[in-house]
């Protein structure tokens, strides 16, 4: 027969055990809140070249994203004075403008800007595309050891007719800064390095999450690099880079950054 004192001791043990369980749950909730706050601190990174007809609409769309409070926009002007002059006409919140004194290509620009980013959540975006207000929906997928491949719908320029084509382009991802740096970022190519980066992140064991909702619009116009004779989808250059990517044995490559830039604002 269990005495009253024994019952009290057992209840006390059960209480202490339950208290530890509740403390663990509470700690997990607190950590989740901290993680969510950190994920919502975003560095948007954009490389811009011959984007004077599109960049204003792109930047305006970022400022209209719902729930965006802690962020910065790092835009690298890849030695294109027309694009620079267009940006300088406006006063955008949290915008840092980097002028690259040599045309180094979009991937070297992005690699260089990541080093300057102050937040851990990195969002790569294209200067001719448009974010939708629900863009932060993608952060529900973004956890440790993952990156998000964002989903889009194409639209034609200048008539802005939407197509029925929706997909997850390799060039628009949300990635942890440390994970990006761990593979030394993009290759020093003129095209195709975004697909190569995804392959190397996968090799590193960083899980790709393909977002389910459309959260940005991809502009189709005559100057798209995919239509370019030298670097387009059917070009010899792109096919050679694709084969080079497939032949890689390790996720990490040489770090391609440049010091040929200056911060203007």
C-alpha atoms as an extended CHARMM CRD file, in Angstrom:
* protein
*
       265  EXT
         1         1  UNK       CA              0.0000000000        0.0000000000        0.0000000000  PROA      1               0.0000000000
         2         2  UNK       CA              1.3730000000        3.4230000000       -1.0520000000  PROA      2               0.0000000000
         3         3  UNK       CA              1.4750000000        5.8720000000        1.7970000000  PROA      3               0.0000000000
         4         4  UNK       CA              0.2960000000        9.4400000000        1.5090000000  PROA      4               0.0000000000
         5         5  UNK       CA              3.8730000000       10.7030000000        1.6750000000  PROA      5               0.0000000000
         6         6  UNK       CA              4.8530000000        8.3590000000       -1.1530000000  PROA      6               0.0000000000
         7         7  UNK       CA              1.9540000000        9.6160000000       -3.2700000000  PROA      7               0.0000000000
         8         8  UNK       CA              3.0630000000       13.2190000000       -2.6950000000  PROA      8               0.0000000000
         9         9  UNK       CA              6.6250000000       12.3530000000       -3.7130000000  PROA      9               0.0000000000
        10        10  UNK       CA              5.4130000000       10.6030000000       -6.8810000000  PROA      10              0.0000000000
        11        11  UNK       CA              3.1990000000       13.5480000000       -7.7650000000  PROA      11              0.0000000000
        12        12  UNK       CA              6.1140000000       15.8860000000       -7.1910000000  PROA      12              0.0000000000
        13        13  UNK       CA              8.3140000000       13.7800000000       -9.5120000000  PROA      13              0.0000000000
        14        14  UNK       CA              5.5810000000       13.7880000000      -12.1750000000  PROA      14              0.0000000000
        15        15  UNK       CA              5.2240000000       17.5400000000      -11.7810000000  PROA      15              0.0000000000
        16        16  UNK       CA              8.9890000000       18.1240000000      -12.1740000000  PROA      16              0.0000000000
        17        17  UNK       CA              9.0660000000       15.8680000000      -15.2140000000  PROA      17              0.0000000000
        18        18  UNK       CA              6.1310000000       17.7270000000      -16.7410000000  PROA      18              0.0000000000
        19        19  UNK       CA              7.7520000000       21.0410000000      -15.8590000000  PROA      19              0.0000000000
        20        20  UNK       CA             10.8560000000       20.0480000000      -17.8350000000  PROA      20              0.0000000000
        21        21  UNK       CA              8.7110000000       18.9820000000      -20.7810000000  PROA      21              0.0000000000
        22        22  UNK       CA              6.8660000000       22.3120000000      -20.7030000000  PROA      22              0.0000000000
        23        23  UNK       CA             10.1550000000       24.1740000000      -20.4430000000  PROA      23              0.0000000000
        24        24  UNK       CA             11.4510000000       22.2850000000      -23.4770000000  PROA      24              0.0000000000
        25        25  UNK       CA              8.2940000000       23.1290000000      -25.4330000000  PROA      25              0.0000000000
        26        26  UNK       CA              8.5550000000       26.7500000000      -24.3510000000  PROA      26              0.0000000000
        27        27  UNK       CA             12.2060000000       26.8690000000      -25.4150000000  PROA      27              0.0000000000
        28        28  UNK       CA             11.3380000000       25.3620000000      -28.7920000000  PROA      28              0.0000000000
        29        29  UNK       CA              8.5990000000       27.9580000000      -29.3230000000  PROA      29              0.0000000000
        30        30  UNK       CA             10.9660000000       30.7620000000      -28.3500000000  PROA      30              0.0000000000
        31        31  UNK       CA             13.6180000000       29.4290000000      -30.7420000000  PROA      31              0.0000000000
        32        32  UNK       CA             11.0110000000       29.2070000000      -33.5070000000  PROA      32              0.0000000000
        33        33  UNK       CA             10.0710000000       32.8500000000      -32.9140000000  PROA      33              0.0000000000
        34        34  UNK       CA             13.7490000000       33.8410000000      -33.0310000000  PROA      34              0.0000000000
        35        35  UNK       CA             14.2900000000       31.8430000000      -36.2330000000  PROA      35              0.0000000000
        36        36  UNK       CA             11.2370000000       33.4500000000      -37.8630000000  PROA      36              0.0000000000
        37        37  UNK       CA             12.4470000000       36.9330000000      -36.9440000000  PROA      37              0.0000000000
        38        38  UNK       CA             15.8750000000       36.1760000000      -38.4110000000  PROA      38              0.0000000000
        39        39  UNK       CA             14.3570000000       34.7600000000      -41.5990000000  PROA      39              0.0000000000
        40        40  UNK       CA             12.3680000000       37.9690000000      -42.0780000000  PROA      40              0.0000000000
        41        41  UNK       CA             15.5670000000       40.0210000000      -42.1190000000  PROA      41              0.0000000000
        42        42  UNK       CA             16.3330000000       39.8880000000      -45.8200000000  PROA      42              0.0000000000
        43        43  UNK       CA             19.1000000000       41.0930000000      -48.0930000000  PROA      43              0.0000000000
        44        44  UNK       CA             17.7660000000       41.3610000000      -51.6600000000  PROA      44              0.0000000000
        45        45  UNK       CA             20.5940000000       41.1030000000      -54.1860000000  PROA      45              0.0000000000
        46        46  UNK       CA             20.1390000000       42.3010000000      -57.7620000000  PROA      46              0.0000000000
        47        47  UNK       CA             22.5750000000       42.5880000000      -60.6470000000  PROA      47              0.0000000000
        48        48  UNK       CA             21.5210000000       45.1770000000      -63.2350000000  PROA      48              0.0000000000
        49        49  UNK       CA             22.7660000000       45.7110000000      -66.7810000000  PROA      49              0.0000000000
        50        50  UNK       CA             20.7830000000       47.4530000000      -69.5230000000  PROA      50              0.0000000000
        51        51  UNK       CA             17.8030000000       47.4690000000      -67.1410000000  PROA      51              0.0000000000
        52        52  UNK       CA             16.8460000000       51.1320000000      -67.3960000000  PROA      52              0.0000000000
        53        53  UNK       CA             13.4380000000       50.2410000000      -68.8660000000  PROA      53              0.0000000000
        54        54  UNK       CA             12.6010000000       47.7620000000      -66.0870000000  PROA      54              0.0000000000
        55        55  UNK       CA             14.4770000000       48.5570000000      -62.8800000000  PROA      55              0.0000000000
        56        56  UNK       CA             12.0190000000       51.1330000000      -61.5320000000  PROA      56              0.0000000000
        57        57  UNK       CA              9.1010000000       48.7190000000      -61.7040000000  PROA      57              0.0000000000
        58        58  UNK       CA             11.2340000000       46.0000000000      -60.1150000000  PROA      58              0.0000000000
        59        59  UNK       CA             12.2630000000       48.1310000000      -57.1290000000  PROA      59              0.0000000000
        60        60  UNK       CA              8.7320000000       49.4990000000      -56.6740000000  PROA      60              0.0000000000
        61        61  UNK       CA              7.4070000000       45.9440000000      -56.4720000000  PROA      61              0.0000000000
        62        62  UNK       CA              9.8380000000       45.0300000000      -53.6750000000  PROA      62              0.0000000000
        63        63  UNK       CA              8.6480000000       47.9740000000      -51.5880000000  PROA      63              0.0000000000
        64        64  UNK       CA              5.0600000000       46.7120000000      -51.9540000000  PROA      64              0.0000000000
        65        65  UNK       CA              5.7610000000       43.2420000000      -50.5280000000  PROA      65              0.0000000000
        66        66  UNK       CA              3.4750000000       42.6010000000      -47.5460000000  PROA      66              0.0000000000
        67        67  UNK       CA              5.1090000000       42.1610000000      -44.1350000000  PROA      67              0.0000000000
        68        68  UNK       CA              8.5230000000       43.3940000000      -45.2540000000  PROA      68              0.0000000000
        69        69  UNK       CA             10.0830000000       45.3690000000      -42.3910000000  PROA      69              0.0000000000
        70        70  UNK       CA             13.7400000000       44.4650000000      -41.8980000000  PROA      70              0.0000000000
        71        71  UNK       CA             15.4240000000       44.4210000000      -45.2730000000  PROA      71              0.0000000000
        72        72  UNK       CA             18.0260000000       45.9360000000      -47.5360000000  PROA      72              0.0000000000
        73        73  UNK       CA             18.3280000000       46.0300000000      -51.3200000000  PROA      73              0.0000000000
        74        74  UNK       CA             21.8350000000       45.6950000000      -52.7040000000  PROA      74              0.0000000000
        75        75  UNK       CA             21.8920000000       46.4810000000      -56.3990000000  PROA      75              0.0000000000
        76        76  UNK       CA             25.0350000000       46.1140000000      -58.4670000000  PROA      76              0.0000000000
        77        77  UNK       CA             25.1170000000       48.2410000000      -61.6370000000  PROA      77              0.0000000000
        78        78  UNK       CA             27.3620000000       46.2610000000      -63.9620000000  PROA      78              0.0000000000
        79        79  UNK       CA             29.0220000000       49.2620000000      -65.6550000000  PROA      79              0.0000000000
        80        80  UNK       CA             25.8380000000       50.5220000000      -67.3600000000  PROA      80              0.0000000000
        81        81  UNK       CA             25.4390000000       54.2860000000      -66.9680000000  PROA      81              0.0000000000
        82        82  UNK       CA             21.8900000000       54.3430000000      -68.3730000000  PROA      82              0.0000000000
        83        83  UNK       CA             20.6810000000       51.9930000000      -65.6400000000  PROA      83              0.0000000000
        84        84  UNK       CA             22.5410000000       53.9560000000      -62.9810000000  PROA      84              0.0000000000
        85        85  UNK       CA             20.9960000000       57.2580000000      -64.0620000000  PROA      85              0.0000000000
        86        86  UNK       CA             17.5210000000       55.7350000000      -63.9570000000  PROA      86              0.0000000000
        87        87  UNK       CA             17.9500000000       54.5460000000      -60.3590000000  PROA      87              0.0000000000
        88        88  UNK       CA             19.4270000000       57.8430000000      -59.2040000000  PROA      88              0.0000000000
        89        89  UNK       CA             16.2320000000       59.6220000000      -60.3060000000  PROA      89              0.0000000000
        90        90  UNK       CA             14.3260000000       57.9910000000      -57.4350000000  PROA      90              0.0000000000
        91        91  UNK       CA             14.7040000000       57.7540000000      -53.6900000000  PROA      91              0.0000000000
        92        92  UNK       CA             14.2300000000       54.1440000000      -52.6210000000  PROA      92              0.0000000000
        93        93  UNK       CA             14.1100000000       52.9870000000      -49.0250000000  PROA      93              0.0000000000
        94        94  UNK       CA             16.9550000000       50.7610000000      -47.7610000000  PROA      94              0.0000000000
        95        95  UNK       CA             18.6930000000       50.7770000000      -51.1530000000  PROA      95              0.0000000000
        96        96  UNK       CA             22.4640000000       50.4830000000      -51.5360000000  PROA      96              0.0000000000
        97        97  UNK       CA             23.8520000000       51.1680000000      -55.0130000000  PROA      97              0.0000000000
        98        98  UNK       CA             27.1400000000       49.5880000000      -56.0400000000  PROA      98              0.0000000000
        99        99  UNK       CA             28.7540000000       50.8540000000      -59.2300000000  PROA      99              0.0000000000
       100       100  UNK       CA             31.0020000000       48.2750000000      -60.9010000000  PROA      100             0.0000000000
       101       101  UNK       CA             33.7260000000       50.0700000000      -62.8560000000  PROA      101             0.0000000000
       102       102  UNK       CA             34.1610000000       47.0860000000      -65.1840000000  PROA      102             0.0000000000
       103       103  UNK       CA             31.5480000000       44.8470000000      -66.7610000000  PROA      103             0.0000000000
       104       104  UNK       CA             32.1550000000       41.6200000000      -64.8340000000  PROA      104             0.0000000000
       105       105  UNK       CA             28.8980000000       39.7780000000      -65.4920000000  PROA      105             0.0000000000
       106       106  UNK       CA             25.8850000000       39.1280000000      -63.2360000000  PROA      106             0.0000000000
       107       107  UNK       CA             27.3300000000       36.2610000000      -61.2200000000  PROA      107             0.0000000000
       108       108  UNK       CA             30.5200000000       38.0180000000      -60.1190000000  PROA      108             0.0000000000
       109       109  UNK       CA             28.3400000000       41.0080000000      -59.1640000000  PROA      109             0.0000000000
       110       110  UNK       CA             26.1020000000       38.7920000000      -57.0200000000  PROA      110             0.0000000000
       111       111  UNK       CA             29.0340000000       37.0010000000      -55.3730000000  PROA      111             0.0000000000
       112       112  UNK       CA             30.5840000000       40.3480000000      -54.4840000000  PROA      112             0.0000000000
       113       113  UNK       CA             27.3560000000       41.7670000000      -53.0660000000  PROA      113             0.0000000000
       114       114  UNK       CA             26.7480000000       38.7370000000      -50.8460000000  PROA      114             0.0000000000
       115       115  UNK       CA             29.9580000000       39.6390000000      -49.0240000000  PROA      115             0.0000000000
       116       116  UNK       CA             28.4450000000       43.0810000000      -48.3330000000  PROA      116             0.0000000000
       117       117  UNK       CA             25.0400000000       41.7960000000      -47.1590000000  PROA      117             0.0000000000
       118       118  UNK       CA             24.2790000000       42.3570000000      -43.4670000000  PROA      118             0.0000000000
       119       119  UNK       CA             21.4570000000       39.8150000000      -43.1620000000  PROA      119             0.0000000000
       120       120  UNK       CA             21.6700000000       36.0290000000      -43.2660000000  PROA      120             0.0000000000
       121       121  UNK       CA             18.6380000000       35.4920000000      -45.5290000000  PROA      121             0.0000000000
       122       122  UNK       CA             19.7310000000       36.1810000000      -49.1080000000  PROA      122             0.0000000000
       123       123  UNK       CA             17.1810000000       36.6310000000      -51.8890000000  PROA      123             0.0000000000
       124       124  UNK       CA             18.5360000000       36.7660000000      -55.4300000000  PROA      124             0.0000000000
       125       125  UNK       CA             16.2380000000       38.5710000000      -57.8340000000  PROA      125             0.0000000000
       126       126  UNK       CA             16.4140000000       39.7750000000      -61.4410000000  PROA      126             0.0000000000
       127       127  UNK       CA             16.2930000000       43.4580000000      -62.3500000000  PROA      127             0.0000000000
       128       128  UNK       CA             13.6360000000       42.9970000000      -65.0460000000  PROA      128             0.0000000000
       129       129  UNK       CA             11.1590000000       40.9770000000      -62.9530000000  PROA      129             0.0000000000
       130       130  UNK       CA              8.3240000000       41.9660000000      -60.6110000000  PROA      130             0.0000000000
       131       131  UNK       CA              7.6790000000       40.7200000000      -57.0650000000  PROA      131             0.0000000000
       132       132  UNK       CA              4.1160000000       40.0860000000      -55.9810000000  PROA      132             0.0000000000
       133       133  UNK       CA              2.8470000000       41.2820000000      -52.5670000000  PROA      133             0.0000000000
       134       134  UNK       CA              2.7640000000       37.6780000000      -51.2510000000  PROA      134             0.0000000000
       135       135  UNK       CA              6.5060000000       37.1200000000      -51.8060000000  PROA      135             0.0000000000
       136       136  UNK       CA              7.2880000000       36.4600000000      -48.1210000000  PROA      136             0.0000000000
       137       137  UNK       CA              5.0760000000       33.3740000000      -48.3370000000  PROA      137             0.0000000000
       138       138  UNK       CA              8.2720000000       31.6290000000      -49.4610000000  PROA      138             0.0000000000
       139       139  UNK       CA              9.7880000000       31.9930000000      -45.9910000000  PROA      139             0.0000000000
       140       140  UNK       CA              7.5230000000       29.3040000000      -44.5530000000  PROA      140             0.0000000000
       141       141  UNK       CA              9.7140000000       26.7930000000      -46.4370000000  PROA      141             0.0000000000
       142       142  UNK       CA             13.0070000000       28.3680000000      -45.4120000000  PROA      142             0.0000000000
       143       143  UNK       CA             14.6740000000       26.5150000000      -42.5380000000  PROA      143             0.0000000000
       144       144  UNK       CA             18.1480000000       25.2960000000      -41.6930000000  PROA      144             0.0000000000
       145       145  UNK       CA             19.9180000000       23.3440000000      -44.4580000000  PROA      145             0.0000000000
       146       146  UNK       CA             17.3590000000       24.3190000000      -47.0920000000  PROA      146             0.0000000000
       147       147  UNK       CA             17.0220000000       26.8630000000      -49.8690000000  PROA      147             0.0000000000
       148       148  UNK       CA             13.8820000000       27.9180000000      -51.6930000000  PROA      148             0.0000000000
       149       149  UNK       CA             13.4850000000       27.8900000000      -55.4680000000  PROA      149             0.0000000000
       150       150  UNK       CA             10.8240000000       30.5670000000      -56.0080000000  PROA      150             0.0000000000
       151       151  UNK       CA              7.9130000000       30.1030000000      -58.4220000000  PROA      151             0.0000000000
       152       152  UNK       CA              6.8990000000       32.5340000000      -61.1630000000  PROA      152             0.0000000000
       153       153  UNK       CA              4.5430000000       33.1630000000      -64.0570000000  PROA      153             0.0000000000
       154       154  UNK       CA              5.8970000000       34.5660000000      -67.3140000000  PROA      154             0.0000000000
       155       155  UNK       CA              4.5460000000       37.7640000000      -68.8150000000  PROA      155             0.0000000000
       156       156  UNK       CA              5.3860000000       39.4790000000      -72.0800000000  PROA      156             0.0000000000
       157       157  UNK       CA              6.8050000000       42.9820000000      -72.4060000000  PROA      157             0.0000000000
       158       158  UNK       CA              5.5770000000       45.5930000000      -73.1290000000  PROA      158             0.0000000000
       159       159  UNK       CA              1.9310000000       44.4710000000      -73.3620000000  PROA      159             0.0000000000
       160       160  UNK       CA              2.1750000000       42.5920000000      -70.0170000000  PROA      160             0.0000000000
       161       161  UNK       CA              0.0830000000       39.6580000000      -71.1470000000  PROA      161             0.0000000000
       162       162  UNK       CA              0.4790000000       36.8180000000      -68.6530000000  PROA      162             0.0000000000
       163       163  UNK       CA              1.1620000000       33.3560000000      -69.9750000000  PROA      163             0.0000000000
       164       164  UNK       CA             -0.0730000000       30.0880000000      -68.5140000000  PROA      164             0.0000000000
       165       165  UNK       CA              3.5010000000       28.9200000000      -67.9370000000  PROA      165             0.0000000000
       166       166  UNK       CA              4.4610000000       28.6650000000      -64.2700000000  PROA      166             0.0000000000
       167       167  UNK       CA              7.7670000000       27.2250000000      -63.0750000000  PROA      167             0.0000000000
       168       168  UNK       CA             10.6540000000       27.6110000000      -60.6170000000  PROA      168             0.0000000000
       169       169  UNK       CA             13.5570000000       29.3290000000      -62.4250000000  PROA      169             0.0000000000
       170       170  UNK       CA             17.0240000000       28.5540000000      -61.0770000000  PROA      170             0.0000000000
       171       171  UNK       CA             18.0060000000       32.2210000000      -60.9480000000  PROA      171             0.0000000000
       172       172  UNK       CA             15.5640000000       33.2850000000      -58.2190000000  PROA      172             0.0000000000
       173       173  UNK       CA             16.2870000000       31.5860000000      -54.9070000000  PROA      173             0.0000000000
       174       174  UNK       CA             16.2600000000       32.3480000000      -51.1830000000  PROA      174             0.0000000000
       175       175  UNK       CA             19.3460000000       30.9310000000      -49.5160000000  PROA      175             0.0000000000
       176       176  UNK       CA             21.2140000000       31.0920000000      -46.2380000000  PROA      176             0.0000000000
       177       177  UNK       CA             24.2780000000       33.3300000000      -46.6050000000  PROA      177             0.0000000000
       178       178  UNK       CA             26.5160000000       30.7920000000      -44.8720000000  PROA      178             0.0000000000
       179       179  UNK       CA             25.3420000000       28.0110000000      -47.1780000000  PROA      179             0.0000000000
       180       180  UNK       CA             25.9810000000       30.1730000000      -50.2520000000  PROA      180             0.0000000000
       181       181  UNK       CA             29.4840000000       31.0630000000      -49.0810000000  PROA      181             0.0000000000
       182       182  UNK       CA             30.2140000000       27.4290000000      -48.1350000000  PROA      182             0.0000000000
       183       183  UNK       CA             30.2430000000       26.5310000000      -51.8530000000  PROA      183             0.0000000000
       184       184  UNK       CA             31.8610000000       29.8720000000      -52.8580000000  PROA      184             0.0000000000
       185       185  UNK       CA             28.8150000000       31.1170000000      -54.7150000000  PROA      185             0.0000000000
       186       186  UNK       CA             28.3610000000       31.3300000000      -58.4480000000  PROA      186             0.0000000000
       187       187  UNK       CA             30.8050000000       30.2930000000      -61.1390000000  PROA      187             0.0000000000
       188       188  UNK       CA             32.4180000000       33.0460000000      -63.2200000000  PROA      188             0.0000000000
       189       189  UNK       CA             30.1980000000       32.4960000000      -66.2470000000  PROA      189             0.0000000000
       190       190  UNK       CA             28.1000000000       34.7270000000      -68.4720000000  PROA      190             0.0000000000
       191       191  UNK       CA             25.1110000000       32.3730000000      -68.2820000000  PROA      191             0.0000000000
       192       192  UNK       CA             24.0450000000       29.0970000000      -66.7060000000  PROA      192             0.0000000000
       193       193  UNK       CA             25.7810000000       29.6010000000      -63.3490000000  PROA      193             0.0000000000
       194       194  UNK       CA             22.4690000000       29.6660000000      -61.4730000000  PROA      194             0.0000000000
       195       195  UNK       CA             21.6980000000       26.0710000000      -62.4860000000  PROA      195             0.0000000000
       196       196  UNK       CA             25.2600000000       25.1140000000      -61.5800000000  PROA      196             0.0000000000
       197       197  UNK       CA             24.8780000000       26.7010000000      -58.1290000000  PROA      197             0.0000000000
       198       198  UNK       CA             21.7170000000       24.6940000000      -57.4690000000  PROA      198             0.0000000000
       199       199  UNK       CA             23.5090000000       21.4990000000      -58.4530000000  PROA      199             0.0000000000
       200       200  UNK       CA             26.3850000000       22.2780000000      -56.0760000000  PROA      200             0.0000000000
       201       201  UNK       CA             24.0810000000       23.1860000000      -53.1870000000  PROA      201             0.0000000000
       202       202  UNK       CA             22.3830000000       19.8300000000      -53.7310000000  PROA      202             0.0000000000
       203       203  UNK       CA             25.8010000000       18.1060000000      -53.7060000000  PROA      203             0.0000000000
       204       204  UNK       CA             26.5440000000       19.8400000000      -50.4020000000  PROA      204             0.0000000000
       205       205  UNK       CA             23.4020000000       18.2930000000      -48.9070000000  PROA      205             0.0000000000
       206       206  UNK       CA             21.4420000000       21.5420000000      -48.6930000000  PROA      206             0.0000000000
       207       207  UNK       CA             17.8640000000       20.6300000000      -49.5310000000  PROA      207             0.0000000000
       208       208  UNK       CA             16.0550000000       22.3980000000      -52.3420000000  PROA      208             0.0000000000
       209       209  UNK       CA             12.4190000000       23.3190000000      -51.7110000000  PROA      209             0.0000000000
       210       210  UNK       CA             10.3620000000       24.1920000000      -54.7770000000  PROA      210             0.0000000000
       211       211  UNK       CA              7.7900000000       26.7980000000      -53.7430000000  PROA      211             0.0000000000
       212       212  UNK       CA              4.1950000000       25.9560000000      -54.6600000000  PROA      212             0.0000000000
       213       213  UNK       CA              2.7120000000       29.4420000000      -55.0310000000  PROA      213             0.0000000000
       214       214  UNK       CA              3.5110000000       31.9930000000      -57.7220000000  PROA      214             0.0000000000
       215       215  UNK       CA              5.1170000000       34.9830000000      -55.9790000000  PROA      215             0.0000000000
       216       216  UNK       CA              6.7540000000       36.8930000000      -58.8220000000  PROA      216             0.0000000000
       217       217  UNK       CA              6.3480000000       37.6750000000      -62.5050000000  PROA      217             0.0000000000
       218       218  UNK       CA              9.1390000000       36.9330000000      -64.9850000000  PROA      218             0.0000000000
       219       219  UNK       CA              9.3880000000       39.4060000000      -67.8340000000  PROA      219             0.0000000000
       220       220  UNK       CA              9.8540000000       38.0840000000      -71.3650000000  PROA      220             0.0000000000
       221       221  UNK       CA             11.4240000000       40.6280000000      -73.7200000000  PROA      221             0.0000000000
       222       222  UNK       CA             13.7590000000       40.7720000000      -76.6900000000  PROA      222             0.0000000000
       223       223  UNK       CA             16.8620000000       41.3950000000      -74.5710000000  PROA      223             0.0000000000
       224       224  UNK       CA             16.4400000000       38.2930000000      -72.3600000000  PROA      224             0.0000000000
       225       225  UNK       CA             19.7500000000       36.4740000000      -72.1950000000  PROA      225             0.0000000000
       226       226  UNK       CA             17.9470000000       33.2270000000      -73.0190000000  PROA      226             0.0000000000
       227       227  UNK       CA             17.3460000000       34.6910000000      -76.5070000000  PROA      227             0.0000000000
       228       228  UNK       CA             20.9440000000       35.8560000000      -76.9590000000  PROA      228             0.0000000000
       229       229  UNK       CA             22.9130000000       34.2810000000      -79.8280000000  PROA      229             0.0000000000
       230       230  UNK       CA             26.0950000000       33.9730000000      -77.7300000000  PROA      230             0.0000000000
       231       231  UNK       CA             24.6530000000       32.9690000000      -74.3500000000  PROA      231             0.0000000000
       232       232  UNK       CA             21.0740000000       31.8380000000      -75.0300000000  PROA      232             0.0000000000
       233       233  UNK       CA             19.5230000000       28.4440000000      -74.3660000000  PROA      233             0.0000000000
       234       234  UNK       CA             20.7210000000       27.0250000000      -77.6860000000  PROA      234             0.0000000000
       235       235  UNK       CA             24.1980000000       28.5760000000      -77.6270000000  PROA      235             0.0000000000
       236       236  UNK       CA             27.4110000000       26.5500000000      -77.7390000000  PROA      236             0.0000000000
       237       237  UNK       CA             28.7030000000       28.5020000000      -74.7240000000  PROA      237             0.0000000000
       238       238  UNK       CA             25.7580000000       27.4670000000      -72.5400000000  PROA      238             0.0000000000
       239       239  UNK       CA             25.9900000000       23.8300000000      -73.6180000000  PROA      239             0.0000000000
       240       240  UNK       CA             29.6940000000       23.7850000000      -72.7530000000  PROA      240             0.0000000000
       241       241  UNK       CA             29.0050000000       25.2900000000      -69.3190000000  PROA      241             0.0000000000
       242       242  UNK       CA             26.2800000000       22.7010000000      -68.7430000000  PROA      242             0.0000000000
       243       243  UNK       CA             28.7470000000       19.8880000000      -69.4570000000  PROA      243             0.0000000000
       244       244  UNK       CA             31.3180000000       21.5330000000      -67.1950000000  PROA      244             0.0000000000
       245       245  UNK       CA             28.7590000000       21.6510000000      -64.3990000000  PROA      245             0.0000000000
       246       246  UNK       CA             27.8180000000       17.9940000000      -64.8390000000  PROA      246             0.0000000000
       247       247  UNK       CA             31.4830000000       17.0040000000      -64.6250000000  PROA      247             0.0000000000
       248       248  UNK       CA             32.0060000000       18.6130000000      -61.2010000000  PROA      248             0.0000000000
       249       249  UNK       CA             33.0010000000       16.2250000000      -58.4260000000  PROA      249             0.0000000000
       250       250  UNK       CA             32.9020000000       18.6720000000      -55.5070000000  PROA      250             0.0000000000
       251       251  UNK       CA             30.3900000000       21.4030000000      -54.5760000000  PROA      251             0.0000000000
       252       252  UNK       CA             33.0050000000       24.0370000000      -53.7450000000  PROA      252             0.0000000000
       253       253  UNK       CA             34.8360000000       26.0210000000      -56.4090000000  PROA      253             0.0000000000
       254       254  UNK       CA             37.1550000000       29.0200000000      -56.6020000000  PROA      254             0.0000000000
       255       255  UNK       CA             35.7020000000       32.2390000000      -55.1450000000  PROA      255             0.0000000000
       256       256  UNK       CA             34.8730000000       34.7080000000      -57.9200000000  PROA      256             0.0000000000
       257       257  UNK       CA             34.5190000000       38.2380000000      -56.5630000000  PROA      257             0.0000000000
       258       258  UNK       CA             35.8850000000       41.6230000000      -57.6270000000  PROA      258             0.0000000000
       259       259  UNK       CA             37.1570000000       44.7730000000      -55.9760000000  PROA      259             0.0000000000
       260       260  UNK       CA             36.3280000000       46.8940000000      -59.0390000000  PROA      260             0.0000000000
       261       261  UNK       CA             33.2940000000       48.6220000000      -57.5310000000  PROA      261             0.0000000000
       262       262  UNK       CA             32.3330000000       51.5850000000      -55.3660000000  PROA      262             0.0000000000
       263       263  UNK       CA             29.3920000000       52.1790000000      -53.0490000000  PROA      263             0.0000000000
       264       264  UNK       CA             27.4410000000       55.2020000000      -54.2730000000  PROA      264             0.0000000000
       265       265  UNK       CA             24.5580000000       55.3120000000      -51.8130000000  PROA      265             0.0000000000
